[in-house]
Amino acid sequence: MSGITAARTLLKAGHKVTVFEKSLSSGGRMATRATLLGNFDHGTQYFTVRDARFALALNTVPGTQELIKPWSVTSVRVLDAHGSVLEAARPPKEPHFVAKPGMDALVEHWSKPIPAQHFLKDTQVNTIQVDPKDQKKWLLKTSSKNGKLNNHAGFDHVILAIPAPQVVELLMQSTPKIQETGFIKALKQVEIGPCWTLMIAFPQASQPGLAHLGPQWNAAKSTHHRIAWLSRESSKPARGSIERWTIQANTKWSSEHLHDDPSRITAKLLKGFSELTGIYAQPGRNELHRWLYAQTIKPLGQPFLWDAQLGVGTCGDWHIGHRVEDAFVSGLSLALAV
């Protein structure tokens, strides 16, 4: 969201922009896992709209209104460690929105103005070097999953829309000149926690007379020692009717078990899910995903970093928070500064 917002804004201002995307698709943590049993939003679950600039973009970018839908989650329950409701259910203070058919659809839609030849997916930037043909410009050395190496030269500015620890790693691997930004000390103060996420489906629940399994609520925050968030994916608009849940572990437990065997993680999260929901049936499908950088614990405290002399900047939700709109505000603010 942050990188695409910055790219769109710069394009509109008349700049030529190239986007380098490590993955095969855009979206980042606004990610959707497509399966034969239905989609899972295994990253960001929903978004809110508090910033006027974000609201303006959602309301004015053509085609966006058709993509976003309110998630009529009656309440987000707060559960204790044993699955009991910790406090009375309260209606949400603000609408919860999702994109359809998955959260990644919004970023994909907003990326359309970027010409395909300037949106390089499966392309990871490994180092930033001074362009040997023009000392005032930048050259990026990249690689793809099949091992193909490339050089991309002639850039006036470089914007890094990746988590703070990855920015530090990239700067340290790049030319000494780019380390002169002075960003590294500030970036090392940022804390971003990991998250193990389990996606499970119960096709056996899709039977006449059986609306769903387990509790009446569709989303819950939890104080369980493993699990922080549960959501019934099939309750979201345009997601299909097969009973599906996304289970997200808390950052403390995820950190402690960051390198555990995936089968062990799956078993522990399934056990916690059963304790919280009372659903003891075995899922017909499960998939596990590890987010190394999921939840901002300590933000940078400013919406972006920008070194005008070198032409290098950073943006991302972690500058000011962890919400989708924080990512939007960061990318927009940096682009306007550029």
Secondary structure, 3 states (H helix, E strand, C coil): CHHHHHHHHHHHCCCCCCEECCCCCCCCCCCCEEECCEEECCCCCCECCCCHHHHHHHHHCCCHHHHEEECCCCCEEEECCCCCECCCCCCCCCCCEEECCCCHHHHHHHCCCCCHHHEECCCEEEEEEECCCCCCCEEEEEECCCCCEEEEEEECCEEECCCHHHHHHHHHHCCHHHHHHCHHHHHCCCEEEEEEEEEEEEHHHCECCECCCCCCCCEEEECCCCEEEEEEHHHCCCCCCCEEEEEEECHHHHHHCCCCCHHHHHHHHHHHHHHHHCCCCCCCEEEEEEEEEEEEEECCCCCCEEECCCCEEECCHHHCCCCHHHHHHHHHHHHHHC
